Amino acid sequence: MMNMPRINMAATGQNIVRLREEAGLSVKELQDIFGFTTPQAIYKWQHGASMPSIDNLVVLAVVFHVTLEEILVLDESKEAEVTIHFTL
């Protein structure tokens, strides 16, 4: 059995809000950077309702001048227990 960390979506969303504000960007400006027609995806990220794709996380890291690890918040207290079975 192996314990796997999970991403805390709500805390990650709060991180995105904080980093966006520290970068001096509005939701509209972030929307324009991504070329989104509406801001709904960004609001969903900020509220922890969904996660940015890997590609979008990389863009956020570049825009915010941080690493991916500084955006994502792992919830180690809610580790998922995963059993790996090997067959020969």
SEVO-50084 format. One record per atom (N, C-alpha, C): chain; x, y, z; residue number from 1; atom name. Coordinates in Angstrom, 1 decimal, padded with zeros to 4 digits. Atoms other than C-alpha are relative to their C-alpha. Layout:
BEGIN
REC  kette       x       y       z   nr  atom
REC      A       X       Y       Z  NUM    CA
...
END
This chain:
BEGIN
REC  kette       x       y       z   nr  atom
REC      A   000.8  -001.2   000.0    1     N
REC      A   000.0   000.0   000.0    1    CA
REC      A   000.9   001.2   000.0    1     C
REC      A  -000.8  -001.2   000.1    2     N
REC      A   001.2   003.5  -000.8    2    CA
REC      A  -001.0   001.2   000.2    2     C
REC      A   000.8  -001.2  -000.2    3     N
REC      A  -000.2   006.8   000.4    3    CA
REC      A   000.4   001.1  -001.0    3     C
REC      A  -000.2  -001.0   001.0    4     N
REC      A  -000.6   009.4  -002.3    4    CA
REC      A  -000.6   001.3   000.4    4     C
REC      A   000.5  -001.3  -000.4    5     N
REC      A  -001.0   013.1  -001.6    5    CA
REC      A  -001.1   000.4  -001.0    5     C
REC      A   001.1  -000.5   000.8    6     N
REC      A  -004.1   014.9  -003.0    6    CA
REC      A   000.2   001.5  -000.1    6     C
REC      A   000.0  -001.5   000.1    7     N
REC      A  -004.3   018.5  -004.3    7    CA
REC      A  -001.2   000.5   000.8    7     C
REC      A   001.1  -000.7  -000.7    8     N
REC      A  -006.4   020.7  -002.0    8    CA
REC      A  -000.5   001.1  -000.9    8     C
REC      A   000.5  -000.9   001.1    9     N
REC      A  -008.5   022.4  -004.6    9    CA
REC      A  -000.4   001.4   000.6    9     C
REC      A   000.4  -001.3  -000.6   10     N
REC      A  -009.9   025.1  -002.3   10    CA
REC      A   001.2   000.8   000.4   10     C
REC      A  -001.2  -000.8  -000.4   11     N
REC      A  -006.5   026.1  -000.9   11    CA
REC      A   000.8   000.4  -001.2   11     C
REC      A  -000.7  -000.4   001.3   12     N
REC      A  -005.0   026.0  -004.4   12    CA
REC      A  -000.7   001.2  -000.6   12     C
REC      A   000.8  -001.1   000.5   13     N
REC      A  -007.8   028.3  -005.5   13    CA
REC      A   000.3   001.3   000.7   13     C
REC      A  -000.4  -001.2  -000.8   14     N
REC      A  -007.0   030.7  -002.7   14    CA
REC      A   001.4   000.5  -000.3   14     C
REC      A  -001.3  -000.4   000.4   15     N
REC      A  -003.4   030.6  -003.7   15    CA
REC      A   000.0   000.7  -001.3   15     C
REC      A   000.1  -000.6   001.3   16     N
REC      A  -004.3   031.5  -007.3   16    CA
REC      A  -000.5   001.4   000.2   16     C
REC      A   000.5  -001.4  -000.2   17     N
REC      A  -006.3   034.5  -006.0   17    CA
REC      A   001.1   000.9   000.6   17     C
REC      A  -001.1  -000.7  -000.7   18     N
REC      A  -003.4   035.6  -003.7   18    CA
REC      A   001.1   000.4  -001.0   18     C
REC      A  -001.1  -000.2   001.0   19     N
REC      A  -000.8   035.2  -006.5   19    CA
REC      A  -000.4   001.0  -001.1   19     C
REC      A   000.5  -000.9   001.0   20     N
REC      A  -003.0   037.0  -009.0   20    CA
REC      A   000.0   001.4   000.5   20     C
REC      A   000.0  -001.3  -000.6   21     N
REC      A  -003.5   039.9  -006.6   21    CA
REC      A   001.4   000.6   000.2   21     C
REC      A  -001.4  -000.4  -000.2   22     N
REC      A   000.2   040.0  -005.8   22    CA
REC      A   000.7   000.5  -001.3   22     C
REC      A  -000.5  -000.4   001.3   23     N
REC      A   000.9   040.2  -009.5   23    CA
REC      A  -000.6   001.3  -000.6   23     C
REC      A   000.6  -001.3   000.5   24     N
REC      A  -001.4   043.2  -009.8   24    CA
REC      A  -001.0  -000.3  -001.2   24     C
REC      A   000.8   000.3   001.1   25     N
REC      A  -003.7   041.4  -012.2   25    CA
REC      A  -001.5  -000.2   000.4   25     C
REC      A   001.4   000.3  -000.2   26     N
REC      A  -007.5   041.4  -012.5   26    CA
REC      A  -000.4  -001.3  -000.6   26     C
REC      A   000.5   001.2   000.7   27     N
REC      A  -009.5   038.4  -013.5   27    CA
REC      A  -000.1   000.2  -001.5   27     C
REC      A   000.1  -000.3   001.4   28     N
REC      A  -010.2   040.1  -016.8   28    CA
REC      A   001.4   000.0  -000.7   28     C
REC      A  -001.3   000.0   000.6   29     N
REC      A  -006.5   040.6  -017.4   29    CA
REC      A   000.5  -001.4  -000.1   29     C
REC      A  -000.4   001.4   000.1   30     N
REC      A  -005.8   036.9  -016.6   30    CA
REC      A  -000.8  -000.7  -001.1   30     C
REC      A   000.8   000.5   001.1   31     N
REC      A  -008.7   036.0  -018.9   31    CA
REC      A   000.6   000.3  -001.4   31     C
REC      A  -000.6  -000.4   001.2   32     N
REC      A  -007.1   038.0  -021.7   32    CA
REC      A   001.3  -000.7  -000.3   32     C
REC      A  -001.3   000.7   000.2   33     N
REC      A  -003.7   036.4  -021.1   33    CA
REC      A  -000.2  -001.4  -000.6   33     C
REC      A   000.3   001.4   000.4   34     N
REC      A  -005.3   032.9  -021.6   34    CA
REC      A  -000.8   000.0  -001.3   34     C
REC      A   000.9   000.0   001.2   35     N
REC      A  -007.5   034.1  -024.5   35    CA
REC      A  -001.3  -000.6   000.2   35     C
REC      A   001.3   000.5  -000.3   36     N
REC      A  -010.6   032.9  -022.8   36    CA
REC      A  -001.1   001.0  -000.4   36     C
REC      A   001.1  -000.9   000.3   37     N
REC      A  -013.9   034.4  -024.0   37    CA
REC      A  -000.8   000.4   001.2   37     C
REC      A   000.6  -000.3  -001.3   38     N
REC      A  -015.3   034.3  -020.5   38    CA
REC      A   000.9  -000.3   001.2   38     C
REC      A  -000.9   000.2  -001.2   39     N
REC      A  -013.8   034.4  -017.0   39    CA
REC      A  -000.4  -001.2   000.8   39     C
REC      A   000.5   001.0  -000.9   40     N
REC      A  -015.7   031.4  -015.7   40    CA
REC      A   001.1  -001.0   000.4   40     C
REC      A  -001.0   001.0  -000.4   41     N
REC      A  -012.7   029.0  -015.8   41    CA
REC      A   000.9   000.5   001.1   41     C
REC      A  -000.9  -000.6  -001.0   42     N
REC      A  -010.6   031.4  -013.8   42    CA
REC      A  -000.8   000.1   001.4   42     C
REC      A   000.8   000.0  -001.3   43     N
REC      A  -013.4   031.8  -011.2   43    CA
REC      A  -000.1  -001.4   000.6   43     C
REC      A   000.1   001.4  -000.5   44     N
REC      A  -013.8   028.0  -011.0   44    CA
REC      A   001.3  -000.4   000.7   44     C
REC      A  -001.3   000.3  -000.6   45     N
REC      A  -010.0   027.7  -010.3   45    CA
REC      A   000.1   000.7   001.4   45     C
REC      A  -000.1  -000.8  -001.2   46     N
REC      A  -010.2   030.5  -007.7   46    CA
REC      A  -000.9  -000.6   001.1   46     C
REC      A   001.0   000.6  -001.0   47     N
REC      A  -013.2   028.8  -005.9   47    CA
REC      A   000.3  -001.4   000.3   47     C
REC      A  -000.3   001.4  -000.3   48     N
REC      A  -011.6   025.4  -006.0   48    CA
REC      A  -001.0  -001.0  -000.6   48     C
REC      A   001.0   000.9   000.6   49     N
REC      A  -014.4   024.0  -008.2   49    CA
REC      A   000.6  -000.8  -001.1   49     C
REC      A  -000.8   000.8   001.0   50     N
REC      A  -011.9   022.9  -010.9   50    CA
REC      A   001.4   000.4   000.1   50     C
REC      A  -001.4  -000.3   000.0   51     N
REC      A  -008.2   022.8  -011.5   51    CA
REC      A   000.4   000.4  -001.4   51     C
REC      A  -000.5  -000.3   001.3   52     N
REC      A  -006.3   024.4  -014.3   52    CA
REC      A   000.7  -001.2  -000.6   52     C
REC      A  -000.7   001.1   000.6   53     N
REC      A  -004.9   022.0  -016.8   53    CA
REC      A   001.5   000.2   000.2   53     C
REC      A  -001.5  -000.1  -000.2   54     N
REC      A  -001.1   021.3  -016.7   54    CA
REC      A   000.5   001.1  -000.8   54     C
REC      A  -000.4  -001.1   000.8   55     N
REC      A  -000.6   023.7  -019.6   55    CA
REC      A  -000.3   001.3   000.6   55     C
REC      A   000.5  -001.3  -000.6   56     N
REC      A  -002.6   026.4  -017.8   56    CA
REC      A   000.8   000.3   001.3   56     C
REC      A  -000.8  -000.2  -001.2   57     N
REC      A  -000.7   025.8  -014.6   57    CA
REC      A   001.4   000.5  -000.3   57     C
REC      A  -001.3  -000.5   000.5   58     N
REC      A   002.6   026.3  -016.5   58    CA
REC      A  -000.1   001.5  -000.3   58     C
REC      A   000.1  -001.4   000.4   59     N
REC      A   001.3   029.6  -017.9   59    CA
REC      A  -000.2   000.9   001.3   59     C
REC      A   000.2  -000.7  -001.2   60     N
REC      A   000.1   030.7  -014.4   60    CA
REC      A   001.4   000.2   000.7   60     C
REC      A  -001.3  -000.1  -000.7   61     N
REC      A   003.6   029.9  -013.0   61    CA
REC      A   000.9   001.1  -000.7   61     C
REC      A  -000.8  -001.0   000.7   62     N
REC      A   005.2   032.1  -015.7   62    CA
REC      A  -000.5   001.4   000.3   62     C
REC      A   000.6  -001.3  -000.2   63     N
REC      A   002.8   034.9  -015.3   63    CA
REC      A   000.2   000.5   001.4   63     C
REC      A  -000.2  -000.4  -001.4   64     N
REC      A   003.1   034.9  -011.5   64    CA
REC      A   001.4  -000.1   000.5   64     C
REC      A  -001.5   000.1  -000.3   65     N
REC      A   006.9   034.3  -011.6   65    CA
REC      A   000.2  -000.9   001.3   65     C
REC      A  -000.2   001.0  -001.1   66     N
REC      A   006.6   031.2  -009.3   66    CA
REC      A   000.1  -001.4  -000.6   66     C
REC      A  -000.1   001.4   000.4   67     N
REC      A   007.1   027.5  -009.5   67    CA
REC      A  -001.4  -000.6   000.1   67     C
REC      A   001.3   000.7  -000.1   68     N
REC      A   004.2   025.0  -009.9   68    CA
REC      A  -000.3  -000.3   001.4   68     C
REC      A   000.2   000.4  -001.4   69     N
REC      A   004.8   023.9  -006.4   69    CA
REC      A  -000.5   001.2   000.9   69     C
REC      A   000.5  -001.2  -000.7   70     N
REC      A   004.1   027.5  -005.2   70    CA
REC      A  -001.5   000.3  -000.3   70     C
REC      A   001.4  -000.1   000.3   71     N
REC      A   000.7   027.3  -006.8   71    CA
REC      A  -000.9  -001.1   000.6   71     C
REC      A   000.8   001.1  -000.5   72     N
REC      A  -000.5   023.9  -005.8   72    CA
REC      A   000.2  -000.2   001.5   72     C
REC      A   000.0   000.3  -001.5   73     N
REC      A  -001.4   023.0  -002.2   73    CA
REC      A  -000.3  -001.4   000.1   73     C
REC      A   000.3   001.4  -000.2   74     N
REC      A  -001.1   019.4  -001.3   74    CA
REC      A  -000.7  -000.2   001.4   74     C
REC      A   000.7   000.3  -001.3   75     N
REC      A  -003.5   018.1   001.4   75    CA
REC      A   000.5  -001.4   000.5   75     C
REC      A  -000.6   001.2  -000.4   76     N
REC      A  -001.3   015.5   003.0   76    CA
REC      A  -000.9  -000.7   001.1   76     C
REC      A   000.9   000.5  -001.0   77     N
REC      A  -003.9   015.0   005.8   77    CA
REC      A  -001.1  -000.9  -000.6   77     C
REC      A   001.1   000.8   000.7   78     N
REC      A  -006.3   013.4   003.3   78    CA
REC      A   000.6  -000.8  -001.1   78     C
REC      A  -000.7   000.8   001.0   79     N
REC      A  -003.9   011.1   001.6   79    CA
REC      A  -000.9  -001.2  -000.4   79     C
REC      A   000.7   001.2   000.5   80     N
REC      A  -005.5   008.5  -000.6   80    CA
REC      A   000.8  -001.2   000.1   80     C
REC      A  -000.8   001.3  -000.1   81     N
REC      A  -004.5   005.0   000.1   81    CA
REC      A  -000.2  -000.7  -001.3   81     C
REC      A   000.0   000.7   001.3   82     N
REC      A  -003.6   003.3  -003.1   82    CA
REC      A   000.7  -001.3   000.2   82     C
REC      A  -000.6   001.3   000.0   83     N
REC      A  -002.9  -000.4  -003.4   83    CA
REC      A   000.5  -000.3  -001.4   83     C
REC      A  -000.6   000.3   001.4   84     N
REC      A  -000.6  -001.4  -006.3   84    CA
REC      A   000.2  -001.5   000.0   84     C
REC      A  -000.1   001.4   000.1   85     N
REC      A  -000.9  -005.0  -007.4   85    CA
REC      A   000.8  -000.3  -001.3   85     C
REC      A  -000.8   000.4   001.1   86     N
REC      A   001.7  -006.6  -009.6   86    CA
REC      A  -000.3  -001.4  -000.3   86     C
REC      A   000.2   001.4   000.4   87     N
REC      A   001.1  -009.8  -011.5   87    CA
REC      A   001.1  -000.4  -000.9   87     C
REC      A  -001.0   000.5   000.9   88     N
REC      A   003.7  -011.9  -013.2   88    CA
REC      A  -000.5  -000.9  -001.1   88     C
END
